Each structure stands twice: as C-alpha cells, then as structure tokens.
Amino acid sequence: MEVVRKKINNIETFLVKTTKFKTITVQIVFANQFTQENASSRALLARVLGNSSKKYNTKKKIVEKSCDLYNTEVSVGYTRYYRTSLIAFTLDVVNEKNLVDAGNLTKKAIDFLLDTIFNPNIINNAFSLKEFNEEKRLLKESMQKVYNNKSRFAFRRLMEEMCKDEIIGVHSTGTIADLDKVTPEHLLKEYQKMIAQDEISIYVVGDIEEKKIMKHFQAFRQLQNQPLHLEVVNFEPFEIKKIKEIKEIQKIKQAKLVMGYRLDMNSLDSLYPALLVFNSMFGGLFSSNLFKVVREEYGLAYDISSHDIANNKLFIVTAGIDGDKYPQTIEIIQKELQKYIDGEIDHDLLVVAKESLLNELQETEDSPDNFIAHLQNNYFTKVEKSISEEIDEITNVTIDDIKQVAMRIKLDTIYFLSDR
Amino acid sequence: MEHKLYPQVNEEVYTHTIDNGLQIQIVPKFNFFKTFVYLGVNFGSLTNRFIPIGKQELIEVPLGIAHFLEHKLFANADGTDASNLLAELGLEANAYTDYNQTVYLFNGAKNIEQGIKILLDFVQNPYFTEKNVASEKNIIIQELKMYLDIPSDRLHNGLMKNLFEAYPIRYDIGGTIKEVRKITKENLEICYQTFYHPANMKLIIVGNVDSQNIIQTIVEHQKQKIYPLFSPIRREIKLENQVAYRKNGSYHMDVTTASLAVGIKISGQQFNRNQAIIEEILLKIALAAAIGPSTLYYQKLLDQELIANHLHYAVYFDGYCGYIKVYADSHNPKALRRSLVRRLQSLHNLILSEKVFERFKKAVLGSFIKSLNNLDFLTSLIIEYDLKNCDILESISLLEKLQITDLDSVLKYFRKEAISSYLILPSEKKWLKIDKRM
C-alpha cells in the first residue's frame, strides 16, 4: 500500500489511501519518556480522556454519540516500549461510501476524535472529580485482576524478580501505591505536558482524499511540539551472577512455569530476523521443539511456548504442567535449547518456520491496525524497512544464524507458581 | 455453481454442492493478500446420544469426543502431521470445537488449492491407534485442567449447570476429566464414521481466489472418495422446559474479585430462514437499551461500585436451546445479582422510543460493516450462522426491515422462572462486604 508522508510543523503524518477496507482508521499518537514516576499517571490519563470530555461528559453521552455515528469508536490506548510511553487516540469509522444517507460522517467522526484530544473534562483547574475517581477505581481493578489470570500473574512475578531494579521490571501501569497518589490536579498537569511536549505522529488508513483529510487536522498547526529523544529498544548490558529459582504456591489445578532468559542482542541487531525464526522453531509452531517434545512426546503440557521480547533483551518460555513435573520439564527444555547451541538444527523445521513468519508478514497490509503498527515501528526505531525487505531478511536466515542466536540466550530466573 | 450478489455490502458469494454432499461457499476478496479456509463438520460437544451410521439402536458415548477427534485428526498414518504439511506450504493451520460443530482451518497467501487438498485429506483419513489415543488423553486432560483455573470458564459452566438440567451445554466443550478417561478408540471410530460424511460438512473460503478453479479442484479431488448414501443423522436431544433448573450456585477460587453471571434460559427455538440473526439483533438492542453503557442503569452500577469494570452480555441459540447471559466482576456480587435479576425481569415490559431504537439499529449496522474488514472473523461468522439456517451477509437488509414492534418477540424471554445465576467467589473473604440494598 502506498504511503504519502506529510508534515504539520514537526508532526509526521502518514496517509495510506486504499479501497481495501470499509472503514477509515485515524490514529494520533502522543509519545514521551516512560518512567516509574509517570507510569500510573499516563495510564490513568489515557483512561480519563477516553471516557469523558467537556462536551460528552458521561458514558451515556459518549456511547449515544458513538451509536449515532454508526458505531464509530474513539478509543484511547496506553502502551509502553522500553523507555517510551505512548498514548494513542484511535478512530474507527465506517466509510460513508458504504452507507446511504450518512451525512458527512467522516467529518463528524474526526470532530469526535479531536474533541477527545483537545477538549478534556476540566473543571476549576482539575479533571472533573466524579469521572476521575471512577476511572481511577476501574484502573485499579484492572491492575488487581492480573492475579486471577494465573499465566499472566506468573509472568508478572518473573519480571518483578528477574528485573527488580531495572526499567523493564517496572510494570507499564506502575504500582497501585503510585496510582493512589495521583490527584485530579496532578493529572491535569500531565495532560498539559502531553499536549505541549509529547512527540506527535498521525496515521490514516482508508479510502480517503488527501486534501480533505489534511484539512481536518488544522488544530495541530498551532502545536509547536519538538521531536524528543525516545528509546524504544534496550541496549543495556546485563550480568547473571546466579540463576534464581522462585517457587510460590496457590490453590490452583495446574502449575505455571515461566523461564526467563536474557538475550545478548535486541530487535535492532542484524540477527533479529534469525531470532524470530529461532523462536518459531524452538517454541512457536506446532512442529517446534517444545511442542513436539514436552507436549507430544512426554505429554507434560497442553500449553507450552516460547516468546521473544527482543526490544527488552528477553526471551521467555512458559508452560502449564502438573506441580510434580517441574524438574523433568526444566531438564527437557534446557536440553532442547542445548541442541541449538551444539548446532543440532533441523533444516526442514527451519524452512517451515520461515514460511510461517512470511505468512504472518503477509497479514501486515490486510488490516489497518497491523499496517499502522508497521509504520509506527519504523518511525520510532528510526529504521525504514519495507515489508518486502523484512520478507527478504527472513528468507536469508541461515542455520548458522540460528546457532548464533541460541548462543546469545542465557537463563537468568525461573519462576514456578505451583499447586503443591 | 451458483452466484449471489450482496450490493449493499459490495460482496458476492459462489456456492456449489458436490456429488458426495460437501457444500462449498466462496467469497472472493481480490485486494487482500490472505485467504481463509474453514471446513466445518456438523458435530459438536452437544451431541453424545445418536444412532450410528448403518445401525438402528441409539447409543451414548462419553462427553468430549468431538473435541478429542479434533485433536486426533491432524496425525496421519504415515507419521506426518497435517499442520506441519500445511506449514511447509506457508499455510497456518488450526482447529476448534464448539457446541455445534468442529472446524478445521488454515490461512495463507499462496498454495491455497494444495492446502485445500491436504485439509480434505487429513480430515477424511482418520488414524487412531490405542497408543495415540492414550497419549492424546494426557494432553487433553492438561488442557481441561488449564480451563479449571480460568474464572470465566468456571463461571460460564456453572451457570449452564444451573440453567439446564440435562442438555449437554451444561458441560465444558472438552468434556470432563472423568469422561475423557473413558473414551476408547472404538468410540472415536463410531463417531467419525457417522458424522464425518461430506454431506455433513461445509467448506467456506474467503479471500484472494478464483472461485471456478477452486471448485474444479475440489470436485476432481473428491471424485475418488466414495461414501455411502447419506441419510440425516438421528440425534437424541434432551429437550428442556422453560424453567431454570437451579436458582443459584457458587464456587470458590483463588481470585481477588468475585464474578457473577446471570442467565435466562430459552428453550424450544426452531429456526426459520434468518430467524436466528433477527432474534439476536433484537435481543442485543433490548439489552443495550436496558443495561448497556448508554443507560442510566449502567451508570448507577458504576456509581454504587457494583461492577468492577464492565458489564458484558452474550446471546446464544442453536435451534433447541439458548441463553442470554449477563456477567461482570464485582466486590459486591450478591447486591449486583439482586439488581440485575430485578432489572432483567422488568425487560418483559421494556418500552423504547423510536429514536433510541433507530440509534441502536445504526450501531448494529456500523458494527456489521466493520466486521467485513476482518476476513478471518467473517469466515467464522459465515460458518456459524450457516449452521443456524442464516445468511450472515443478508444482515443489512434484515436489519433495515426491523420495526420497534418486533422487539415483543424477544421481550417475552425475560421471565422470572427462567432466570438463574452463578458466582465465583474468592477463597478467603478478602473482598469488601458492603451489602447495601438498592
């Protein structure tokens, strides 16, 4: 899909005109540093902005407006990549060409989006108290709810233990204690900072007219935000003194094992495509080592897989097993990893893994969200890589590359949430 | 090959039924890279009492066989695994079992015709041995244990047990550990022979394909497959009355918040063409108007902190039974239950303005059009609704014809005696016990 780039002052704008989708998607991203201090407040800010504005100051008004605009959704998302915090305002509206008598739907929808950004529910120099308290309560609930999803909880505990004093160990929404300290006045300051200082980028995908769309973004011409130095990838060195093993017990039917490995490389490394292929081979596919051996051969787990978090220099293996199978499972997993380090690498599996990743890459242009994610990745890493270049990189991965990747994977911490 | 146009959504469908009974539907989408292929077998977790092919006597098999078969069919007699064969062609395979069907699927940007042949081959060539059945049991038991720790699964199954006395929807789709242990190679073979007949299957293809060529390829491929003449399979359905089986129930788990589900039992639905779509739309509008996020009622639940995040609802019909389910997390689940039960009963007399009705119609319309962007989701919708005698692509014209008076046909479901609830409670009473009456 063809991308037209425009600039509104320092704001990079990506316009993707395509007749493929029945919708128009607009995403406006505000990016700044991620710190322990701002984690909870930016997470809360996203919620508060997404759930009430000056004009639509109750859920009722927002939902009614959304329904009137044919289920137009304006959502505000909060994510974090290493030391970068993103607040993304996303609009998803049916393209009026698909409707009879839609009456200027696109303009109304974009106005709704801009209202969410520029017209917050502020009263007396603070966010309106009722809505602020409600969103704070709901955010707290969602933070506490992680405990109920044992797989997620186990992963969270691993990160807390393994990366105790590191930025990657800080959870994206901070802690409940941090959240409790945020006041409506404080949040207003956080909002003002976002509008005045964040680095802004705009993404549009759909059957659009360039001139018409750009006219809708007039409000941004007044903003003088400067580009910031934002880090989305970890380059910090690590040291593993001793492998940590932590076991905790809960009243559950199935134990959760999480193995945390450090990666001696990150997602900007030339070996990154090989890491993706390795991950598929080792624990991502039905025919992967972990699946074939731990699940099919030994029947130890139904749910077992590996995950690369290369931008944080981490590699994770997770499994749901019976509590008494801990030592056996660890041994098997380590043995399978050792095979790769020793160069015992299945060529057929390499081919299948590449095919699988190439298939995934083909999805990039089949959804507005996936394509926007691809554009954002290029933008924030400051590396312009086309989809066909990514395809070539995967295709060119060799057996030796896979071996090199395996040698960069070092066990750091094992967390076991057991039933006994 | 038949061709049908849907001008309102700018889509078209090609359909064809081949000699052995297999039905094919193709939705061409030329400007997408990927194609999605779903093969659905009309055999799900709700069927465990039936008359096997060639026999006269009704038999009962253990629960969980449809799901077990789904796991097993990927293994080929020559030692290869079908998902690996597909993966070698750059195709990603998967499968799922639900209450009414088992679906085998793959997606990819190339080699689609080859993939379809592999798909049909592995589904049509079962390979069961005592050994591979025994080892799959262990894996499935781990899978079932995983679900036992998921609060939302426990909540759902608990509610189903309360609503229905005997209808197999009261059991998890995978069965129970006890039932799965009972499954034998012979059970699997009988079920396979009976239900895995092409006339009991549908193949749905959505994506960048040439319909003519695909149909030709499938016809050629299936020519060699000889099947006995198909006669409709007699399944024994344990019909239910209109009254919820048990009023309440609960289970303690290691969680921080309680969760509540309130359900309404619906029994004895027969489906005329597209009736299921219409009923679901009307129900969703009624629920949105009564308890959705645009209501004062919803705001009250938030103000009184009776819900911990969102209030969700779902609707299910299958031609014999159905349910309406409303669920949420809560630190005050019993007060929430009182409020919801009262509210749902009152829906019997719901009054809506034309303005509100039209507003929700617009929302349903917008939501449907958006779903057409997601080919995977679209394929799954087509196969699900086809089983319920519905053409999902006709949704817009059905929606347009709906009048506010049509709501009466669904408001009748909201009756006191059909309502039941289930609770998941934290193990220790850590949760706040504010039992304020509303």
HADDOCK unambig.tbl for C-alpha pairs under 7 A between the chains (distance, minus, plus):
assign (segid A and resid 20 and name CA) (segid B and resid 31 and name CA) 6.13 0.50 0.50
assign (segid A and resid 21 and name CA) (segid B and resid 373 and name CA) 5.69 0.50 0.50
assign (segid A and resid 22 and name CA) (segid B and resid 369 and name CA) 6.91 0.50 0.50
assign (segid A and resid 22 and name CA) (segid B and resid 370 and name CA) 6.52 0.50 0.50
assign (segid A and resid 22 and name CA) (segid B and resid 373 and name CA) 6.36 0.50 0.50
assign (segid A and resid 23 and name CA) (segid B and resid 370 and name CA) 6.56 0.50 0.50
assign (segid A and resid 59 and name CA) (segid B and resid 293 and name CA) 6.46 0.50 0.50
assign (segid A and resid 59 and name CA) (segid B and resid 294 and name CA) 6.20 0.50 0.50
assign (segid A and resid 60 and name CA) (segid B and resid 293 and name CA) 6.27 0.50 0.50
assign (segid A and resid 60 and name CA) (segid B and resid 294 and name CA) 3.84 0.50 0.50
assign (segid A and resid 60 and name CA) (segid B and resid 295 and name CA) 5.94 0.50 0.50
assign (segid A and resid 61 and name CA) (segid B and resid 294 and name CA) 6.94 0.50 0.50
assign (segid A and resid 63 and name CA) (segid B and resid 293 and name CA) 6.68 0.50 0.50
assign (segid A and resid 63 and name CA) (segid B and resid 294 and name CA) 5.30 0.50 0.50
assign (segid A and resid 64 and name CA) (segid B and resid 294 and name CA) 6.06 0.50 0.50
assign (segid A and resid 67 and name CA) (segid B and resid 359 and name CA) 5.90 0.50 0.50
assign (segid A and resid 67 and name CA) (segid B and resid 360 and name CA) 6.20 0.50 0.50
assign (segid A and resid 67 and name CA) (segid B and resid 362 and name CA) 6.32 0.50 0.50
assign (segid A and resid 67 and name CA) (segid B and resid 363 and name CA) 4.56 0.50 0.50
assign (segid A and resid 68 and name CA) (segid B and resid 359 and name CA) 5.48 0.50 0.50
assign (segid A and resid 68 and name CA) (segid B and resid 362 and name CA) 6.45 0.50 0.50
assign (segid A and resid 68 and name CA) (segid B and resid 363 and name CA) 6.88 0.50 0.50
assign (segid A and resid 70 and name CA) (segid B and resid 362 and name CA) 4.88 0.50 0.50
assign (segid A and resid 70 and name CA) (segid B and resid 363 and name CA) 4.57 0.50 0.50
assign (segid A and resid 70 and name CA) (segid B and resid 365 and name CA) 6.55 0.50 0.50
assign (segid A and resid 70 and name CA) (segid B and resid 366 and name CA) 4.40 0.50 0.50
assign (segid A and resid 71 and name CA) (segid B and resid 363 and name CA) 4.41 0.50 0.50
assign (segid A and resid 71 and name CA) (segid B and resid 366 and name CA) 5.09 0.50 0.50
assign (segid A and resid 71 and name CA) (segid B and resid 367 and name CA) 5.89 0.50 0.50
assign (segid A and resid 94 and name CA) (segid B and resid 366 and name CA) 6.29 0.50 0.50
assign (segid A and resid 94 and name CA) (segid B and resid 370 and name CA) 6.56 0.50 0.50
assign (segid A and resid 98 and name CA) (segid B and resid 9 and name CA) 6.96 0.50 0.50
assign (segid A and resid 138 and name CA) (segid B and resid 308 and name CA) 6.37 0.50 0.50
assign (segid A and resid 138 and name CA) (segid B and resid 309 and name CA) 5.59 0.50 0.50
assign (segid A and resid 141 and name CA) (segid B and resid 308 and name CA) 6.12 0.50 0.50
assign (segid A and resid 141 and name CA) (segid B and resid 309 and name CA) 6.96 0.50 0.50
assign (segid A and resid 145 and name CA) (segid B and resid 256 and name CA) 6.74 0.50 0.50
assign (segid A and resid 147 and name CA) (segid B and resid 255 and name CA) 6.57 0.50 0.50
assign (segid A and resid 147 and name CA) (segid B and resid 256 and name CA) 6.77 0.50 0.50
assign (segid A and resid 148 and name CA) (segid B and resid 255 and name CA) 4.86 0.50 0.50
assign (segid A and resid 148 and name CA) (segid B and resid 256 and name CA) 6.58 0.50 0.50
assign (segid A and resid 149 and name CA) (segid B and resid 150 and name CA) 6.84 0.50 0.50
assign (segid A and resid 251 and name CA) (segid B and resid 254 and name CA) 6.10 0.50 0.50
assign (segid A and resid 252 and name CA) (segid B and resid 149 and name CA) 6.11 0.50 0.50
assign (segid A and resid 253 and name CA) (segid B and resid 145 and name CA) 5.91 0.50 0.50
assign (segid A and resid 253 and name CA) (segid B and resid 148 and name CA) 6.59 0.50 0.50
assign (segid A and resid 253 and name CA) (segid B and resid 149 and name CA) 6.04 0.50 0.50
assign (segid A and resid 254 and name CA) (segid B and resid 145 and name CA) 5.97 0.50 0.50
assign (segid A and resid 254 and name CA) (segid B and resid 146 and name CA) 6.00 0.50 0.50
assign (segid A and resid 286 and name CA) (segid B and resid 83 and name CA) 6.99 0.50 0.50
assign (segid A and resid 287 and name CA) (segid B and resid 84 and name CA) 6.22 0.50 0.50
assign (segid A and resid 295 and name CA) (segid B and resid 139 and name CA) 6.96 0.50 0.50
assign (segid A and resid 299 and name CA) (segid B and resid 135 and name CA) 6.70 0.50 0.50
assign (segid A and resid 299 and name CA) (segid B and resid 138 and name CA) 5.86 0.50 0.50
assign (segid A and resid 299 and name CA) (segid B and resid 139 and name CA) 5.52 0.50 0.50
assign (segid A and resid 301 and name CA) (segid B and resid 139 and name CA) 6.34 0.50 0.50
assign (segid A and resid 301 and name CA) (segid B and resid 142 and name CA) 6.05 0.50 0.50
assign (segid A and resid 302 and name CA) (segid B and resid 139 and name CA) 5.28 0.50 0.50
assign (segid A and resid 302 and name CA) (segid B and resid 140 and name CA) 6.95 0.50 0.50
assign (segid A and resid 302 and name CA) (segid B and resid 142 and name CA) 5.53 0.50 0.50
assign (segid A and resid 302 and name CA) (segid B and resid 143 and name CA) 5.34 0.50 0.50
assign (segid A and resid 351 and name CA) (segid B and resid 88 and name CA) 6.93 0.50 0.50
assign (segid A and resid 352 and name CA) (segid B and resid 87 and name CA) 5.58 0.50 0.50
assign (segid A and resid 352 and name CA) (segid B and resid 88 and name CA) 4.78 0.50 0.50
assign (segid A and resid 355 and name CA) (segid B and resid 87 and name CA) 6.79 0.50 0.50
assign (segid A and resid 355 and name CA) (segid B and resid 88 and name CA) 6.64 0.50 0.50
assign (segid A and resid 355 and name CA) (segid B and resid 90 and name CA) 4.43 0.50 0.50
assign (segid A and resid 356 and name CA) (segid B and resid 87 and name CA) 6.36 0.50 0.50
assign (segid A and resid 356 and name CA) (segid B and resid 90 and name CA) 5.48 0.50 0.50
assign (segid A and resid 356 and name CA) (segid B and resid 91 and name CA) 6.91 0.50 0.50
assign (segid A and resid 356 and name CA) (segid B and resid 92 and name CA) 6.71 0.50 0.50
assign (segid A and resid 359 and name CA) (segid B and resid 90 and name CA) 5.95 0.50 0.50
assign (segid A and resid 359 and name CA) (segid B and resid 91 and name CA) 6.96 0.50 0.50
assign (segid A and resid 359 and name CA) (segid B and resid 108 and name CA) 5.92 0.50 0.50
assign (segid A and resid 359 and name CA) (segid B and resid 109 and name CA) 6.46 0.50 0.50
assign (segid A and resid 362 and name CA) (segid B and resid 33 and name CA) 6.34 0.50 0.50
assign (segid A and resid 362 and name CA) (segid B and resid 109 and name CA) 6.74 0.50 0.50
assign (segid A and resid 363 and name CA) (segid B and resid 34 and name CA) 6.79 0.50 0.50
assign (segid A and resid 366 and name CA) (segid B and resid 32 and name CA) 5.87 0.50 0.50
assign (segid A and resid 366 and name CA) (segid B and resid 33 and name CA) 6.59 0.50 0.50
